[in-house]
Amino acid sequence: MNKYQPLEENTLSLFQKLLIGCLILFYPFLVSMYTMLPPLVGLVGYLIIYNLNKNTFYPLGGFIYLLNLELNSSLPLLLSMFIIILVYIFLYSTLKLLIRCRVCLLFALIVIIDFSYYMALFIYDIIFNTSTVIGDMLLIYYIVVDIFIGVFL
């Protein structure tokens, strides 16, 4: 009887869920093979933080994506999830009160998550004397593409 759904109840069709599932499963493979594809850690972190209390599908998919990305790219296991949980616990509520614009909040969270994650990777490299990430202009490219994709969604 009710043809119209409220805006808060955005439901996905089966095709959209399958498309998101394929993206979650296969995009990390492509990132590990082609270095010009950004890992999108900041965008996935924003989606996890923003939908943590609203919908369980997006955070669970985001955690699976990050775990798949870390396993395929031989990155430290669960480091990205740890950084995202720390940002959520310590910064998200304060930023949400300070920043009213949704796009500005998205921009700030993506920059904070990316910066924190790459700094944690550099600290990991120093502590364990490894080379998981190389600090060059490719990291800036990853962050810029991450922000552009987030803003245009």
Steps between C-alpha positions, in 0.01 A plus 500: 500500500785738576680552168748755625786426737646758735843633404661341805406150383715468191465138402720337243379273226647154457707618203648788702587266787668258258693786340621622841589141595705455182674832564581395858642166386680584175621863525775414755638245251521772237664742747768246581575445129471855365667768711315790337171386652460665841422276798216734616570449870370846596174466308429154640588629847254786457227259387566278802493790745197669346289184482615329819178569692264516201552194285699182557555416131740788424731469804520123462577535131758768578674279755506209254639733230777627729590150614510381138712803403750437778531131418546559126742791533704340782428791734493467880189305595214699659698827512247690289210379714688599813561852363135538396376390843740746667378784278139405575555487876717808545421739213168430330263637763705819538528550125129435458424780746752741349435439131138533386559461126480133397754537218739687729466225761566241229807691385635535854442136590656366181809717547532403868451128432744497207762704682470286815514176305805593294678637808424174682645310202816711511532442876446127440778505240737674739425268792522174309758614242284411201384684190125456463440844354726738312459870576479663159252697296286191454373540857389856424326367189321235710376761748386745229312231308350375826370850578367559147311172491356571846389854408339392173304214656 
